[in-house]
Amino acid sequence: MRIFIVDDEPEIRKSLQDILEDENYEAEQFSSGKNFLKHLKIERPSLVLLDVWLGKEDGLLILDEIKKIYPTVPVVMISGHGTIELAVQATKKGALDFLEKPLSIAKVLEAVEEALVYSEKTEAPEIKLESDEILGNSPAIQKVKFSIAQAAATNARVFIYGENGTGKELVAKTIFKNSKRKDQPFVEVNCAALPEELIESELFGYVKGAFTGATDTRIGKFEAANGGTLFLDEICDMSLSTQAKVLRILQEQRFEKLGSTEQVSVDVRIIAATNIPVEEAIKEGKFREDLYYRLNVIPIVIPPLRDRKSDIPLLVDHYVRQTIAENNLTPKIIEKEAVSILENHFWPGNIRELKNVIERLCIMTVSDIIRAQDVKDSMTGFVKANDLVEKGDFKKAKEEFEKQYILKTLQTNEGNVSKTSKALGIERSHLYRKMKSLGIQAEDIHD
């Protein structure tokens, strides 16, 4: 059992660690909520002992963050200024117990034991997916797989959130392949790839005639997915007028083709996905709030690769073997130090970027062993970004990583924006916007 102690008083942390280790528990100390939360994304503890006040940091806000990352992890709050109101507030937020300083050894051990017993009873059941191609065993990805299993057992709509390259399409397909609709159609639509004037005809279809100007009749994606699942990727790029029509279909389960007044009834399960914060899109008037609530029945958040670093060795091994087989290369191994460097990279492009890096290393490394220096050479240009990570400036670090990642991909594709957008897995228009926002000029491409 591994227990995290989060308190700004060194004496309290040391005392608690000694008490717990005397009882054969593993204990780790954290003096600030910031450092604790950073580590929490990498490792799931059996229990957290959390101070209400960590200097200027509010422990109750830290509690909120813990519950977002691991909803079932038990948390026991500690306070030197305990009040009934504070204890009630902490309990409402999900804390199991509330201990007052000075701490009693007996009360601490009693609270710890009760919390761990509770944890055993509330742990998520074993995940059983008939079809599972999602690589990883980290707590973060196990949480995703548990959500997939829950979603697959129902017909409820699912909203998938995740950065570019995290695997939203794979999650959608895994839900489909494990659902009762697995023998029916799975139809995909990338909303960002379709111009506004074409998306409605693509979704709803059209009839032959003078009104539409069409020489034949065509069914749309909703009709093609009848009885099965429709995956609307990057749905926040859909126009507001189309959003209104999709909302009506969700409410009525029927629609009209363009140029027709005939009603077409459908039974379609919707899985939507986005790589941008939906709340911001709603505030900016780009996404309908009523459609969001219709779609967001089961939300699934895919963690970025930097928040599931323990999965990187497994992913590296998989992509090395895959690249060797697909390119008919001589077998290669990657040394431990090289993998360690990959684990500590920020990965703005997530799994897609990791796959590209491994492919490049396997193809370009002459030796049968991929060494640390080979990886360092491939990471040239990311030094500034790593420095920003060390300083805790994640926003600027992410921007710098993205800039270098795009530049490297552009250089690999000799400045061809279409090829680069395909390699990055984003639309060309989105890449142009990114280049503009990150200050990437055409002359930078050949530097």
N, C-alpha and C positions, 0 to 999 in steps of 0.2 A: 504494500500500500504506500503510495507516494502522496505526501501532504505538502502543500505550498503555504508558507507563512508570509503574510504581507502586512508589515508594520514599520513605521518610521523610527521606532525606538530600538536601538541595537540591543539593549539589555532584554527587552521583551522577546525579540526574535531569538536571541541566544537561549534564553530560558525555555521557550516553547520547543525549540529544536532539541535541547537536551532531554526534556520530558518525553517527547515523542520517540526519540532514538533509544531511550532506555526501555521503551515498550516495543522495540523492534520495528518501528515505522521508519520509512525513509522521509526525510524532511529537507526542504529547500527554502532559503530565505530570500525575500525581496523587500527592498527599502522604499520603493516607489511604485505607484500604480502603473506608470508608463512602462517601466522595465518588465513588470509582472505581466501586463497584457501582451507585450511583445513576445514573451516566452510562452504564454498560454496558447497562442496560435500554433505553436510547434508541438507542445506536449500537453496532454490531458491528465490532470491530477485526479486522485481519488477523493480529495477533499481540499477546500481552501479555508484557511483561518485569516480573516480580513478585518483590519482595523477600520473603524468608522471614519477617522480623520488621518490622512497621510500627509502631514504638513499642510500645504494648500490644496491638496487633492481630496475630493469628497468620495469616501468609501462607498456610499450608496450609488454613486454614478459608476464606480468601478464594478459594483455588483450587477448593475444593468448590463454592462459590457460582457461580464462572465456569462450571464444567462443567454445573451445573444449567440455567443460562441458555443457553449456547452449547456443547454437548458437543464440537463439532469445532474450536473455536478453539484454536490452539496456544499453550501457555504455557511460557515459559522462566523458571525460578526463579533468584534471585540471593541469595547469602548471604555475610556476612562471617565466619561461623562454621560453615563447611560440614563435615559429617561424612558418612561413607558411609551411616550409618543414615538420616540426614535426606534424602540424595539418593534412597535407595531408597524411602522413604516418599512423597516428592514424585512419583516416577515411578509408583508404584502408584496415586496419586490422579489421574494423567493428565498430569503435566508431561512435556514432551518432552526437556528438557535442564536442567542445573544448573550455574550459573556461580559461581565463588568470587571475592570481592573480595580484593585490588584487581583491577579488571577490565582485561583485555587487549583492546585494540581489535580485534586479529586474531580472538581467540576470540569476542568479541561478534558481529562481522560473520559469522563462520562459523556460529555458532549461529542467528542470525537467518535467514540464507540457507537453512539446512537446514530450519528450522521452516516457512518459507514454502513451500518445495518440498513438504514433507509436507502442508501445508494444501491445496494445489492438488489433491493426489492423493486427499484424504479428504473434499473438499467434497461435500455432498449433490447427487445428480444433479438435472437439471432437472425441475421439478414439472409433471406433465401431468395435469390434471383435465378430463375431458370436460364436466362440469357444475360451475361454480364461481361462486357468487354472493357469496362472502366478499370484502368490500372491504378493501384494504390491501396495501402492499408492504414494510412494515417487517420487519426480521429476525425479530421475535417472531411475526408472523403468517405469515411464510414457513415458519417452523418448524412451526406448526400445520398448514399446508397440506401440508407434506411428510409429517407423521404421518397426515393424512387419506388421502393417496395410498397410503401403506403399508398402512393399515387396509382401504381399499377393495378392495385386491387379494386380500384373504383373507376367510375366514368367521369370524375370531377375534372374541371379545367385546371391546368397547371401553368404557372408563370415562372419561367427560369431566368435567373439573373446571373450575369457573369461577364468578366472582361473578355475582350477578343482573345481567342486562342485557348480558352479554358475548357472547351468541350461541350457547349450548350446543345449542339446538334446530336452528339453522342448520347447525352442524358435523355433527350427527347426520344431518340430511337430505342433506348434501353427501357424507358417507360412503356413504349408501344409494344416491344417484343415480349414484355412480361405481362401484358394486359389481356383481357378477354377478346380484344379486337385484333390480336396479333395476326390472324388469318385474313384480315380485311386490308384495304389499301392504307398506306402511309404516304401522305402527300406533303411535300415541302414547298414553302414559298419564302423567298428572301425579299422582304418588303423594301429593303434599301436598294435592291438591284433593279427594281421596276420603276420606270418613270410614272409620274402621277396620272398621265393620260392613258396609261396601259393597265394599271393595277386593277381597276374595276372589271375590265373585260377578262383579265387573267383569273380573277377570283370568282366572278359570277357567270362568265361565258356570254355568248351573244347569239342572236339569230340572224339568218340570212335576210337581207332586205334593204330597201332604199334608206330606211331610217338609220341603220348602222353602217351602210356602205359595204357590208360584208358579202362576199360571194358564196359563203357557206355558213352553216351553223356549227358552233363550237361549245362544248361544255366547259365550265370553269372548274377551278380547284375545289370549291365546296362540293360540287356535284361529283367530281372524281373521287373525293374522299368519303362519299356516302357510306355509312356503315363502319367506317374506319376512323383514322386520326389525321387531322390537318395541323401541320407545324408552321406557325407564322413566326419566322425568325426576323429579328430587328423590327419588331412591330411598332416601335416608337417613330419609325421613319414613314409610317403609313399616313396619308393625308387625312385631315379631319373629316372630310366628306365621306371617305371610304370607311373611316372608323365608325361613323354614324350608321352606315349600312351593315357593317359587321355586327354592331350592337343589336340591331333589329333582328338579324338572323339568329343571334344567340337567344333572343327573347322569344321569337316565333318559330324557329326551326324551319323557316321557309324563306324564299326570295324569288325575285324575278330576274331572268336573263336580260341583258341590255337589248332593247328593241322589242321586248315582249311584255305582255301583261299577264301571262300565264304563271301561276305560282308553282315553284318547284320545292317539294318538301325533302328535307335531308335530316339524317341522324349522324352528326359529326362531333367527334371529341376534339376540342381545341387545346393545343399546347402552344403557348407563346413564349418568346424570349427577347431579351434586350441586353445591350451592353452599356446602357446609360442609366443614371438614376431616374426612375420613373417619376418620383416626387417633383424633381426639378422640371421635367417635361410637362407635368400637369400645371405647375405654377407659371410656366412660361406660355401656357395655352397651346402647347403642341400635342398634348395627349388628353383624351377625354377621361375625366375622373370616373364617370359611370361605367365606361368600358373597362377601366382598370379594376374596379371592384367586381365586375362580372368575371374577369379572367383570373384574378388573384385568389382563387379558391385554395389551391395548394401552392404556396411559394417555395421554390427551391433555389438556394443561393450556392453557386459553385465557387469555391475559394480560389483565389489566384495561386499560381504555383509557389510564389514566395511564402505563402501561408501553409504550405504542405510539403516542406522541404524533405521530410523523412521519406517521401515517395520518390524523390529524385533518383536514388540509386537503382530502384526497380525500373523506372522509366528509361534511364540511360541504358541499362542492360537490354531492355526490350528493343529500343531503337537501334542499338548497335547490331543486334542479331537480325533485325528486319532490314537494315540498310545493306548488310553483307549479303543477305539472301537475294534481295531485289536487284542488286547491282553486280552479282556474281563476283564478289571480291574475296580475297584470301581472308581467312578468319583473323580477327583482331581482338585484343583485350584492352581495357582501359584501366590504368593503374589507380590505386586508391586515392592518392593525392590529387589526381586529375578530377576524380568524382567529387572530392571535397571542394574544389574550386567551383565546380558546377553547382553544388549545393548552396554556396554562398553568393551566387549571382542573383540579381534582382528579378530577372525574367519579365520584362514588360510585355513580351509577346506570349508569355505563358508556355503551355505545352507545345504549341505550334513552333515557337522560337526554339525551344529545347530540341525538338525533332530536327529542325533545320541545321542547328549547330552540330548535332551528332552526325547527320548525313555528311556535312562538310568535313568534319574531322575524319570520318571513316574513309572518305574518298581521297582527301588531300594528304593524309598522313602516310608516308612511305613505309615506315616501320610497322611491324605487326603489333606493336604496343603503342597505344595513345598515352603520351606522358603529360605531366602537369604543364610543361612548357608549351606543348602543342595547344592546350586549352587556353593558357595565358595569351598566346599569340592571337588566338581567335577572338579573345575578349578585349583586344587593344581598342582603346577609345572609350571604354566604360569606367576609366579610373576616376574621373571627376564625379561621376554619378555614385560610385561606391563611397567616395569621401563624404558626399552629402547624406548617404544612408547612415554612415557612422555618426554624423552630427545630428541625426534625427530629423532632418529636413526631407521627409518622404515625398512631399508634393514636388519639390524641385528635382529630387533624385529621379522620380518617375518620369518627369518631363525630359530630363537629360538622357535617361535610358531609352525612352521612346525615340528621341532624336537620333541617337547613335544606332539604334536598331533599324530605323527606317533608312538612314544613310548607308549602312552596311548592305541592306537588302537592295537598295537602289544601285549601289556599286556592283553587287553580284550580278544584277540584271542589266548592267551597262546603261543605267539611266532610264530604262524602259518602264514607264509608270504603270502600264497595263499588266506587265509581267510581275512587277513589284507588288501591286495590289492583290494579285492572285496568290503570290507567295505569302503575303501577310494575312490573307483571308479577310480582307476588307474591300469595300467598293472603291472604285477609282476616285469618285467625287469625294468620298470620305478621306482618302489618302491626300488629295489636293488640299482639303481643309486642314488636315493634320500638319502637312508640310508648311502651310502658311502660318498656323498658330505657333509652330515650333521654330520658325525662322529659317527653314531649310530653303536655300536658294539653289537654282539650277547649277551654278558654278561650284557648289559644295560637293556635288555628286562625284566628281572625278578627282577630289582631293586625295 
